[in-house]
C-alpha cells in the first residue's frame, strides 16, 4: 500500500510537465520504498498508454548507507554494509524493499550513485543558499548524486536531457547539522525606525 501511495509523485510529475516525463529522475534511497513507488507510477502511466518510456530512475545513496547500491552492483544481498550515514532518513542496513528496488533499477535502465556524507551536507547547504529550499540531508543526497553524475550524464545521454531531482524531506526533520552554523535572529523594536536602523548597520 505504501508503494501505491508513493507512486502519486510520478503522476504529479507527468501532469506538471504537460503530460510528459523527464528523461532521468534522481531519488534518495534508504529502504527502497520511495524508489519502488516512483517506478510503479511511471510503469502504470506506460501501461495506460500515456507515456512511451519509463525514465531512467537513479538510486542515490550515501556511501555510508549503500545496501541497495551494493546489492545492485554485486548481485549480493548478503553481508550488506553497516549504515553509518549522517543522513538519518536513508540510514538503512536491511532495506525492506531492497530486492524490488534493485529489480526496478534494472527495469528502468537506471543506476545507483553513491556520494560521501560531506557531499550530501554540502548539497544541503547549497540548496538552502542558492535555491531557498531547506531539505534534510537525506533529501539532499539526490542533488549531491546529480552533481556527481553530471559528466557521465552528458556522455551517456547528451547535453539536452530533462532531469528531475526529488527533494523528499524538510530540513526541519533534521536540524542538528545546522547547529553552530545559524543563529537566532536579533529581536528589535516593532517600529519602522528600528527596522531601518537595523539594516543601516
C-alpha positions in Angstrom: 0.0 0.0 0.0 2.9 2.4 0.8 4.3 2.0 -2.7 0.8 2.7 -4.2 0.8 5.9 -2.3 4.3 6.9 -3.2 3.7 6.4 -6.9 1.5 9.5 -7.0 4.6 11.7 -7.3 5.3 10.2 -10.8 1.7 11.0 -11.8 2.1 14.6 -10.5 5.3 15.0 -12.5 3.6 13.8 -15.6 0.8 16.3 -15.1 3.0 19.2 -14.1 5.3 18.7 -17.1 2.5 18.9 -19.6 1.7 15.2 -19.9 5.3 14.1 -20.4 8.0 12.7 -18.1 11.7 13.6 -17.5 14.5 11.6 -19.1 16.1 11.0 -15.7 14.8 11.1 -12.1 17.1 11.1 -9.1 15.7 9.6 -5.9 17.4 9.5 -2.4 17.1 5.9 -1.3 17.1 4.2 2.1 14.7 1.2 2.3 13.8 1.4 -1.4 10.1 2.2 -0.8 10.0 5.7 -2.5 12.2 4.4 -5.3 9.7 1.5 -5.9 6.8 3.9 -5.8 8.3 6.2 -8.3 8.9 3.3 -10.7 5.4 2.0 -10.2 3.9 5.3 -11.0 5.8 5.6 -14.3 5.1 1.9 -15.0 1.3 2.5 -14.6 1.4 5.5 -16.9 3.2 3.4 -19.6 0.7 0.5 -19.2 -2.1 3.0 -19.6 -0.5 4.2 -22.9 0.1 7.7 -21.6 3.9 7.6 -21.9 6.2 5.7 -24.3 9.0 5.0 -21.9 9.9 4.9 -18.2 12.6 7.4 -17.2 16.0 6.3 -16.1 15.5 6.3 -12.3 18.7 6.8 -10.3 19.1 5.3 -6.8 21.1 8.0 -4.8 22.7 6.7 -1.7 25.3 7.7 0.9 28.5 5.7 0.7 27.9 5.3 4.5 24.5 3.6 3.8 24.6 1.9 0.5 22.9 -1.5 0.9 20.8 -1.3 -2.3 23.6 0.2 -4.4 25.9 -2.5 -3.1 23.3 -5.2 -4.0 22.7 -3.8 -7.4 26.4 -3.6 -8.3 27.4 -7.0 -6.9 24.1 -9.0 -7.0 24.8 -9.9 -3.4 22.2 -9.3 -0.7 24.2 -10.9 2.0 26.9 -9.2 4.0 25.3 -5.8 3.4 27.4 -2.8 4.7 26.7 -1.3 8.1 24.9 2.1 7.9 26.7 5.0 9.5 25.5 7.9 7.4 24.6 11.3 8.9 21.5 11.3 6.6 19.2 9.7 9.1 16.1 9.1 6.9 18.1 7.0 4.5 20.3 5.2 7.1 19.2 1.6 6.5 21.2 -1.6 6.8 18.5 -4.1 5.8 16.2 -2.4 3.2 12.6 -3.6 3.3 12.1 -3.1 -0.4 15.7 -3.8 -1.4 15.2 -6.6 -3.9 12.3 -4.7 -5.5 14.4 -1.6 -5.8 17.2 -3.5 -7.5 14.8 -5.0 -10.0 13.3 -1.6 -10.8 16.8 0.0 -11.2 17.4 -2.6 -14.0 13.9 -2.3 -15.5 14.1 1.5 -15.7 17.7 1.2 -17.1 18.7 3.3 -14.2 21.8 3.1 -12.0 23.0 3.7 -8.5 25.2 6.6 -7.5 26.9 6.8 -4.1 28.1 10.1 -2.5 30.0 10.9 0.7 28.2 12.4 3.6 30.4 15.5 3.1 28.9 15.9 -0.4 25.4 15.5 1.0 25.9 18.2 3.6 27.4 20.5 1.0 24.5 19.9 -1.3 22.1 20.6 1.6 23.7 24.0 2.2 23.8 24.8 -1.5 20.1 24.1 -1.9 19.3 26.4 1.1 21.7 29.2 0.0 21.2 29.2 -3.8 17.6 27.9 -4.2 16.0 28.8 -0.9 15.0 25.1 -0.5 15.6 23.8 3.0 15.8 20.0 2.9 17.1 17.3 5.3 20.4 15.6 4.5 18.6 12.5 3.2 16.8 14.6 0.6 20.0 16.4 -0.4 21.6 13.1 -1.3 19.7 13.1 -4.6 21.1 16.6 -5.5 24.6 15.5 -4.5 24.3 12.4 -6.7 23.2 14.5 -9.7 26.2 16.8 -9.2 28.5 13.7 -9.0 27.0 12.3 -12.2 26.9 15.5 -14.4 29.8 14.5 -16.7 28.6 10.9 -17.0 25.1 12.1 -17.8 26.3 14.2 -20.7 28.4 11.4 -22.0 25.6 8.8 -21.7 22.5 10.8 -22.7 23.8 14.0 -24.3 23.6 17.6 -23.1 19.9 18.1 -23.9 18.4 15.9 -21.2 15.5 16.6 -18.8 16.4 15.7 -15.2 14.2 15.8 -12.1 15.6 15.6 -8.6 13.1 14.6 -6.0 13.7 16.5 -2.7 11.7 14.4 -0.3 12.1 15.8 3.2 12.0 19.1 5.0 15.2 20.3 6.8 13.1 20.8 9.9 13.1 17.0 10.3 16.9 17.0 11.0 18.2 20.3 12.3 21.4 19.0 14.1 23.6 19.7 11.1 22.9 23.4 11.3 24.0 23.7 15.0 26.6 26.4 15.1 26.0 27.5 11.5 23.0 29.6 12.1 21.9 31.8 15.0 18.6 33.1 16.3 17.8 36.5 14.7 18.1 39.5 16.9 14.9 40.9 18.3 14.2 44.5 17.6 11.5 47.0 18.5 8.3 46.9 16.5 8.7 50.1 14.5 9.7 51.3 11.1 12.6 53.3 12.6 14.0 50.3 14.3 13.9 48.2 11.2 15.6 50.9 9.1 18.2 51.4 11.8 18.9 47.7 11.9 19.5 47.5 8.1 21.8 50.6 8.1 24.4 48.7 10.2 
